Amino acid sequence: MRCVIVVPCLNEEKHIEPLIDKLGRALDELDAKIVVADGGSTDRTREIVSHIAERDPRVLLLDNPKRLQSAAINLAIETFGDDHEYFIRIDAHGDYPDDYCQTLVQEAGATGADSVVVAMRTMGFSAFQKATAVAQNSKLGNGGSKHREGAKGHWAEHGHHALMRVAAFRAVGGYDESFSHNEDAELDYRLNKAGYRIWLTDKTAMTYFPRASIPTLFRQYLGYGRGRARNILKHRSMPSLRQMLPLAVVPIFIGAFLAVLNWIAVIPVGLWAVACIAYGFWIALGHKNPYGPLAAVSAMVMHFAWSMGFWMEVLSFRNRRVAS
């Protein structure tokens, strides 16, 4: 049961060597290889991986000229997938238990799943990162998403991508490389439609480190919003309730400018802001977490950016249809 571990990366010189070291046990126990698909790093990432590969031929460096994570996985499976039953996707800027890969393969074998997905726990180091982690680990930031909160193992429609059967991945055409964000949810939609089964495991999880500043967090969630809109437009699917709520943020924010005509127009955006801030203080008081109030700020940035990205993509799609 051979397994290929794919690590898409770009400028990860601080993380790539310890990450490969942590995956070392999986190389032996799973008869695996590690493919680092680099999107054109300008730091020492490529040099570090090359030196590791010289010592261990099971570690390979693969050029990813398209730079996107989706393209990195597609290229790795196209190049190395023939000899492997499963592939495991590893994010370079995350942390994993020592037996992460082994547990995923065990879960795939025990359940017969075509894809095993995991919960994603968020933690930070700086004050803003810690506050963002609090927001992303709460319903205020994740809307109750099972793969954000963690849940007992169950069959799911979506989760954070971890392991997938190579045959299933290829059967549905791999990742859609027109997606820079939300490519995992888009692929999961096609897997479900094709009758493949996705198992959300509770036996392991990964740790994610959030963006460390408001501008980078905003850009990330702007991309998430655009990606979700592309997914919905492509498949003519309906957003879930937890996705529909933040969609209203930008419209009510724009509507607040009508307050020059009638002060009532500012009430919706005011209620949203008060609700976020109140939830932040509830986290601070109820959970004795001092980052609660700042988490409210992070959540508001995420809500607004996600909503803006979604509507930008919808409007650009309509403009493209009119132009054609």
C-alpha positions as CSV (number, residue, x, y, z in Angstrom):
1,M,0.0,0.0,0.0
2,R,2.3,2.8,-1.3
3,C,1.5,6.4,-0.5
4,V,2.8,9.7,-2.0
5,I,2.9,12.7,0.3
6,V,2.5,16.0,-1.6
7,V,3.6,19.3,0.0
8,P,2.7,22.4,-2.1
9,C,4.9,25.2,-1.0
10,L,6.2,28.7,-1.7
11,N,8.9,30.5,0.3
12,E,8.7,28.1,3.3
13,E,12.4,28.0,4.3
14,K,11.5,28.3,8.0
15,H,9.1,25.4,8.0
16,I,10.0,22.9,5.3
17,E,12.9,21.1,6.9
18,P,11.2,20.4,10.3
19,L,8.1,19.4,8.4
20,I,9.9,16.8,6.3
21,D,11.7,15.6,9.4
22,K,8.3,15.1,11.1
23,L,7.1,13.1,8.1
24,G,10.1,10.8,8.3
25,R,8.3,8.0,10.1
26,A,5.7,7.8,7.4
27,L,8.3,7.2,4.7
28,D,9.3,3.9,6.4
29,E,5.9,2.8,7.7
30,L,3.9,3.5,4.6
31,D,6.5,2.8,1.9
32,A,6.0,6.4,0.9
33,K,7.7,9.2,-0.9
34,I,7.5,13.0,-0.3
35,V,7.1,15.3,-3.2
36,V,7.7,19.0,-2.5
37,A,5.9,20.9,-5.3
38,D,7.5,24.3,-5.2
39,G,5.8,27.3,-6.9
40,G,9.0,29.3,-7.5
41,S,10.4,30.1,-4.1
42,T,12.8,33.0,-3.9
43,D,14.1,32.1,-0.4
44,R,16.2,29.0,0.5
45,T,13.3,26.5,0.3
46,R,14.5,24.9,-2.9
47,E,18.0,24.7,-1.7
48,I,17.0,23.1,1.6
49,V,14.8,20.5,-0.1
50,S,17.5,19.7,-2.6
51,H,20.0,19.0,0.2
52,I,17.5,16.7,1.9
53,A,16.8,14.9,-1.4
54,E,20.5,14.3,-1.8
55,R,20.5,12.4,1.5
56,D,17.2,10.6,1.0
57,P,16.0,9.8,-2.6
58,R,12.5,9.3,-1.2
59,V,12.2,13.1,-1.0
60,L,11.7,14.8,-4.4
61,L,11.6,18.4,-5.5
62,L,9.0,19.1,-8.2
63,D,8.7,22.5,-10.1
64,N,5.1,23.9,-10.0
65,P,5.2,26.6,-12.7
66,K,1.5,27.4,-12.2
67,R,2.2,28.2,-8.6
68,L,-1.3,27.3,-7.3
69,Q,-1.8,24.6,-4.7
70,S,-4.4,22.9,-6.9
71,A,-1.9,22.8,-9.8
72,A,0.8,21.4,-7.5
73,I,-1.3,18.4,-6.4
74,N,-2.5,17.7,-10.0
75,L,1.1,17.8,-11.3
76,A,2.4,15.6,-8.5
77,I,-0.3,12.9,-9.1
78,E,0.1,13.1,-12.9
79,T,3.9,12.5,-12.4
80,F,3.9,10.0,-9.5
81,G,0.4,8.7,-9.0
82,D,0.7,5.5,-11.1
83,D,2.6,3.7,-8.4
84,H,0.5,4.7,-5.4
85,E,-2.9,3.9,-4.0
86,Y,-3.3,7.0,-1.9
87,F,-1.9,10.6,-1.8
88,I,-1.8,12.8,1.3
89,R,-1.9,16.5,1.0
90,I,0.3,18.4,3.5
91,D,0.2,22.2,3.9
92,A,3.7,23.5,4.4
93,H,2.6,26.2,6.9
94,G,0.9,23.9,9.3
95,D,1.7,21.4,12.1
96,Y,0.8,17.7,12.3
97,P,0.9,14.8,14.8
98,D,3.9,12.4,14.3
99,D,1.5,9.6,13.2
100,Y,-0.7,11.8,11.1
101,C,-0.2,10.0,7.7
102,Q,-0.3,6.6,9.3
103,T,-3.6,7.3,11.0
104,L,-5.1,8.6,7.7
105,V,-4.2,5.4,5.9
106,Q,-5.5,3.3,8.8
107,E,-8.8,5.2,8.6
108,A,-9.1,4.8,4.9
109,G,-8.5,1.0,5.3
110,A,-11.0,0.7,8.2
111,T,-13.8,2.7,6.5
112,G,-13.2,2.0,2.8
113,A,-13.4,5.8,2.3
114,D,-12.2,7.3,-1.0
115,S,-11.2,10.5,0.8
116,V,-10.3,11.0,4.5
117,V,-10.6,14.6,5.7
118,V,-9.7,16.1,9.0
119,A,-10.6,18.9,11.5
120,M,-8.4,21.9,11.4
121,R,-7.4,23.5,14.7
122,T,-6.1,27.0,14.6
123,M,-3.5,28.6,16.9
124,G,-1.3,31.7,16.8
125,F,1.8,33.3,18.3
126,S,1.4,37.0,18.0
127,A,-1.5,38.8,19.7
128,F,-3.4,39.3,16.4
129,Q,-2.8,35.6,15.4
130,K,-4.1,34.4,18.7
131,A,-7.2,36.5,18.4
132,T,-7.8,35.3,14.8
133,A,-7.3,31.7,16.0
134,V,-10.0,32.3,18.7
135,A,-12.3,33.7,16.1
136,Q,-11.7,30.8,13.6
137,N,-12.1,28.2,16.3
138,S,-15.5,29.7,17.3
139,K,-18.9,29.8,15.6
140,L,-18.4,33.5,15.2
141,G,-15.6,32.8,12.7
142,N,-16.5,29.3,11.3
143,G,-20.3,29.3,11.4
144,G,-20.4,25.9,12.9
145,S,-18.3,24.1,10.2
146,K,-17.7,20.5,11.4
147,H,-14.1,20.4,10.0
148,R,-13.4,23.7,11.9
149,E,-14.9,22.6,15.2
150,G,-14.1,18.9,15.2
151,A,-16.7,16.2,15.5
152,K,-17.0,12.5,15.9
153,G,-16.0,10.5,12.9
154,H,-18.7,10.5,10.2
155,W,-19.4,10.6,6.5
156,A,-19.3,14.1,5.3
157,E,-19.7,16.3,2.2
158,H,-16.6,18.3,2.9
159,G,-13.6,18.7,5.2
160,H,-10.0,19.8,5.2
161,H,-8.3,17.7,2.6
162,A,-5.8,15.1,3.9
163,L,-5.9,11.7,2.2
164,M,-7.5,10.7,-1.1
165,R,-7.5,7.6,-3.2
166,V,-5.5,8.3,-6.4
167,A,-8.1,6.5,-8.6
168,A,-11.0,8.6,-7.2
169,F,-9.0,11.8,-7.7
170,R,-8.2,11.0,-11.3
171,A,-11.8,9.7,-12.0
172,V,-13.3,13.1,-11.3
173,G,-10.5,15.1,-13.0
174,G,-8.5,16.3,-10.0
175,Y,-8.6,19.9,-8.8
176,D,-10.0,22.6,-11.0
177,E,-7.0,24.8,-11.5
178,S,-9.1,27.9,-12.3
179,F,-9.8,28.0,-8.5
180,S,-7.1,29.7,-6.5
181,H,-9.3,29.3,-3.3
182,N,-12.0,26.8,-2.3
183,E,-10.7,24.2,-4.7
184,D,-11.1,21.6,-2.0
185,A,-14.8,22.2,-1.6
186,E,-15.3,22.2,-5.4
187,L,-13.6,18.9,-5.7
188,D,-15.6,17.4,-2.8
189,Y,-18.8,18.5,-4.6
190,R,-17.7,16.4,-7.7
191,L,-16.6,13.5,-5.5
192,N,-20.0,13.4,-3.9
193,K,-21.9,13.7,-7.2
194,A,-19.8,10.8,-8.6
195,G,-20.7,8.6,-5.6
196,Y,-17.3,8.6,-3.9
197,R,-17.4,8.7,-0.1
198,I,-15.7,11.2,2.2
199,W,-14.9,10.3,5.8
200,L,-14.3,13.1,8.4
201,T,-12.0,11.4,11.0
202,D,-11.8,12.2,14.6
203,K,-8.6,10.2,15.1
204,T,-6.3,12.9,14.0
205,A,-6.3,16.6,13.0
206,M,-3.9,19.3,11.7
207,T,-2.9,22.6,13.3
208,Y,-3.2,25.8,11.1
209,F,-1.4,29.1,11.8
210,P,-3.6,32.1,10.7
211,R,-2.5,35.3,9.0
212,A,-0.6,37.6,11.2
213,S,-2.1,41.0,10.1
214,I,-5.4,42.5,9.1
215,P,-4.3,43.1,5.4
216,T,-3.2,39.5,4.9
217,L,-6.3,38.2,6.6
218,F,-8.5,40.4,4.5
219,R,-6.8,39.2,1.3
220,Q,-7.1,35.6,2.3
221,Y,-10.9,35.8,3.0
222,L,-11.5,37.9,-0.1
223,G,-10.1,35.0,-2.0
224,Y,-12.2,32.5,0.0
225,G,-15.4,34.5,-0.8
226,R,-14.5,34.6,-4.5
227,G,-13.8,30.9,-4.5
228,R,-17.1,30.0,-2.8
229,A,-18.9,32.1,-5.4
230,R,-17.1,30.4,-8.3
231,N,-18.1,27.0,-6.8
232,I,-21.8,28.0,-6.5
233,L,-21.8,29.5,-10.0
234,K,-20.1,26.5,-11.6
235,H,-22.4,23.9,-10.1
236,R,-25.6,26.0,-9.7
237,S,-25.7,25.0,-6.1
238,M,-27.3,26.9,-3.2
239,P,-25.1,28.3,-0.4
240,S,-25.7,26.9,3.1
241,L,-27.3,29.0,5.8
242,R,-24.0,29.6,7.6
243,Q,-22.6,30.9,4.2
244,M,-25.7,33.0,3.5
245,L,-25.5,35.0,6.7
246,P,-22.1,36.7,6.0
247,L,-23.2,37.3,2.4
248,A,-25.4,40.1,3.8
249,V,-22.5,42.0,5.4
250,V,-21.4,44.0,2.4
251,P,-25.0,44.9,1.3
252,I,-25.9,46.1,4.7
253,F,-22.6,48.0,5.0
254,I,-23.4,49.8,1.7
255,G,-26.9,50.3,2.7
256,A,-25.7,52.1,5.8
257,F,-24.8,55.1,3.6
258,L,-28.5,55.6,3.0
259,A,-28.5,56.9,6.6
260,V,-28.2,60.4,5.1
261,L,-31.7,59.9,3.9
262,N,-33.1,57.8,6.9
263,W,-31.2,56.9,10.0
264,I,-32.9,53.5,10.1
265,A,-30.5,52.4,7.3
266,V,-27.7,52.1,9.7
267,I,-29.5,49.7,12.1
268,P,-28.6,46.4,10.2
269,V,-24.8,47.1,10.1
270,G,-25.0,48.3,13.7
271,L,-26.6,45.1,14.8
272,W,-24.0,43.1,13.0
273,A,-21.1,45.0,14.7
274,V,-22.7,44.9,18.1
275,A,-23.4,41.1,17.8
276,C,-19.7,40.5,16.9
277,I,-18.4,42.6,19.7
278,A,-20.8,41.1,22.2
279,Y,-19.7,37.6,21.2
280,G,-16.1,38.6,21.6
281,F,-16.8,39.8,25.2
282,W,-18.8,36.6,25.9
283,I,-15.7,34.7,24.8
284,A,-13.6,36.8,27.1
285,L,-15.9,36.5,30.1
286,G,-17.4,33.1,29.6
287,H,-14.2,31.3,28.5
288,K,-11.8,33.6,30.4
289,N,-10.0,34.3,27.1
290,P,-8.5,37.8,27.0
291,Y,-8.3,37.7,23.2
292,G,-12.1,37.6,22.8
293,P,-12.7,41.3,22.1
294,L,-9.9,41.4,19.5
295,A,-11.3,38.1,18.1
296,A,-14.4,40.1,17.3
297,V,-12.3,42.4,15.1
298,S,-10.8,39.5,13.3
299,A,-14.2,38.0,12.7
300,M,-15.6,41.3,11.3
301,V,-12.6,41.5,8.9
302,M,-13.3,37.9,7.8
303,H,-17.0,38.4,7.4
304,F,-16.6,41.6,5.4
305,A,-13.8,40.3,3.2
306,W,-15.6,37.0,2.5
307,S,-18.8,38.9,1.6
308,M,-16.9,41.4,-0.6
309,G,-15.1,38.6,-2.4
310,F,-18.3,36.7,-3.1
311,W,-20.1,39.7,-4.5
312,M,-17.1,40.7,-6.6
313,E,-17.1,37.3,-8.2
314,V,-20.8,37.2,-8.8
315,L,-20.7,40.7,-10.4
316,S,-17.7,39.9,-12.6
317,F,-19.4,36.6,-13.7
318,R,-22.5,38.6,-14.8
319,N,-20.3,41.1,-16.6
320,R,-18.5,38.3,-18.5
321,R,-21.9,36.8,-19.5
322,V,-23.1,40.2,-20.8
323,A,-19.9,40.8,-22.7
324,S,-20.1,37.3,-24.3
